[in-house]
């Protein structure tokens, strides 16, 4: 009777171990896609955060230019010259681009 009981205890332990291993594998397989999805969401969030920072920086730059347009006449004149405008008393010279071959 003791010999049979030993075998049953051994079989119970083996089956219990197999069940625990299978449950562990099942948990890992169940959560692996969710972990990958979380990583993907985190990457997307990081990229969007970078875009937000770039946009905020550009907005600050534009607001500074806008402020200077209202308060800095030299800045306005500089920008006007850059886009081709001039005062009535100024003469604008346009020089053609030189080609490399002589």
Rosetta blueprint (number, residue, H / E / L):
1 X L
2 X H
3 X H
4 X H
5 X H
6 X H
7 X H
8 X H
9 X H
10 X H
11 X H
12 X H
13 X H
14 X H
15 X H
16 X H
17 X H
18 X H
19 X H
20 X H
21 X H
22 X H
23 X H
24 X H
25 X H
26 X H
27 X H
28 X H
29 X H
30 X H
31 X H
32 X H
33 X H
34 X H
35 X H
36 X H
37 X H
38 X H
39 X H
40 X H
41 X H
42 X H
43 X H
44 X H
45 X H
46 X H
47 X H
48 X H
49 X H
50 X H
51 X H
52 X H
53 X H
54 X H
55 X H
56 X H
57 X H
58 X H
59 X H
60 X H
61 X H
62 X H
63 X H
64 X H
65 X H
66 X H
67 X H
68 X H
69 X H
70 X H
71 X H
72 X L
73 X H
74 X H
75 X H
76 X H
77 X H
78 X H
79 X H
80 X H
81 X H
82 X H
83 X L
84 X L
85 X L
86 X L
87 X L
88 X L
89 X L
90 X L
91 X L
92 X L
93 X L
94 X L
95 X L
96 X L
97 X L
98 X L
99 X L
100 X L
101 X L
102 X L
